[in-house]
Amino acid sequence: MQRLILDEDIKPMSEFRAHTVSCIQQVQNSKRPVVITQHCKSATVLIDVSEFESMIDAGKGISHSKAREMVLKRIAR
């Protein structure tokens, strides 16, 4: 996966909503993820499907049950 270019690849939710198609095209063309922020904090990451599949193929993913377990453990603190 390509590294982020901070002034291009971080977008507030309002910009993502207003320009969804261009954000998706940016991810597809650049193969770089886009970080979407909400209330000045990172909220989600948009990545290209082929990049996502490569991560899964490389064993970099985790199962839903493991992710759920990790989240529940974290919020129980």
RODREN-607887 format. One record per residue (C-alpha): residue number from 0; x, y, z; residue in three letters. Coordinates in pm, whole numbers, padded with zeros to 5 digits. Layout:
<sites>
SITE rodo      X      Y      Z balum
SITE  NUM      X      Y      Z   ALA
...
</sites>
This chain:
<sites>
SITE rodo      X      Y      Z balum
SITE    0  00000  00000  00000   MET
SITE    1  00127  00345 -00088   GLN
SITE    2  00208  00591  00191   ARG
SITE    3 -00028  00878  00267   LEU
SITE    4  00034  01224  00132   ILE
SITE    5 -00092  01421  00429   LEU
SITE    6 -00222  01728  00245   ASP
SITE    7 -00409  01514 -00011   GLU
SITE    8 -00518  01199  00170   ASP
SITE    9 -00684  01329  00487   ILE
SITE   10 -01033  01465  00438   LYS
SITE   11 -01304  01583  00675   PRO
SITE   12 -01636  01399  00664   MET
SITE   13 -01807  01706  00515   SER
SITE   14 -01568  01704  00217   GLU
SITE   15 -01613  01328  00175   PHE
SITE   16 -01992  01369  00171   ARG
SITE   17 -01977  01652 -00081   ALA
SITE   18 -01721  01481 -00308   HIS
SITE   19 -01770  01108 -00253   THR
SITE   20 -01714  01009 -00616   VAL
SITE   21 -01389  01206 -00647   SER
SITE   22 -01261  01062 -00317   CYS
SITE   23 -01328  00709 -00441   ILE
SITE   24 -01162  00786 -00774   GLN
SITE   25 -00859  00927 -00590   GLN
SITE   26 -00821  00603 -00394   VAL
SITE   27 -00861  00389 -00705   GLN
SITE   28 -00614  00592 -00912   ASN
SITE   29 -00347  00653 -00649   SER
SITE   30 -00376  00321 -00458   LYS
SITE   31 -00328  00532 -00145   ARG
SITE   32 -00579  00521  00140   PRO
SITE   33 -00786  00825  00235   VAL
SITE   34 -00835  00899  00604   VAL
SITE   35 -01176  01050  00677   ILE
SITE   36 -01197  01262  00989   THR
SITE   37 -01493  01350  01206   GLN
SITE   38 -01472  01623  01471   HIS
SITE   39 -01099  01661  01393   CYS
SITE   40 -01023  01296  01474   LYS
SITE   41 -00964  01009  01235   SER
SITE   42 -01287  00814  01194   ALA
SITE   43 -01231  00570  00908   THR
SITE   44 -00997  00475  00626   VAL
SITE   45 -01104  00422  00266   LEU
SITE   46 -00880  00181  00074   ILE
SITE   47 -00886  00036 -00275   ASP
SITE   48 -01042 -00309 -00310   VAL
SITE   49 -00729 -00462 -00463   SER
SITE   50 -00520 -00323 -00175   GLU
SITE   51 -00767 -00470  00073   PHE
SITE   52 -00756 -00810 -00098   GLU
SITE   53 -00374 -00800 -00095   SER
SITE   54 -00379 -00738  00280   MET
SITE   55 -00613 -01034  00334   ILE
SITE   56 -00403 -01258  00107   ASP
SITE   57 -00093 -01161  00306   ALA
SITE   58 -00262 -01266  00629   GLY
SITE   59 -00286 -00910  00761   LYS
SITE   60 -00655 -00935  00843   GLY
SITE   61 -00826 -01067  01152   ILE
SITE   62 -01154 -01247  01193   SER
SITE   63 -01471 -01067  01296   HIS
SITE   64 -01481 -01256  01624   SER
SITE   65 -01121 -01159  01707   LYS
SITE   66 -01188 -00794  01619   ALA
SITE   67 -01503 -00796  01833   ARG
SITE   68 -01310 -00947  02123   GLU
SITE   69 -01041 -00681  02093   MET
SITE   70 -01292 -00396  02082   VAL
SITE   71 -01491 -00525  02377   LEU
SITE   72 -01175 -00570  02581   LYS
SITE   73 -01069 -00216  02497   ARG
SITE   74 -01397 -00049  02590   ILE
SITE   75 -01424 -00249  02913   ALA
SITE   76 -01129 -00055  03057   ARG
</sites>
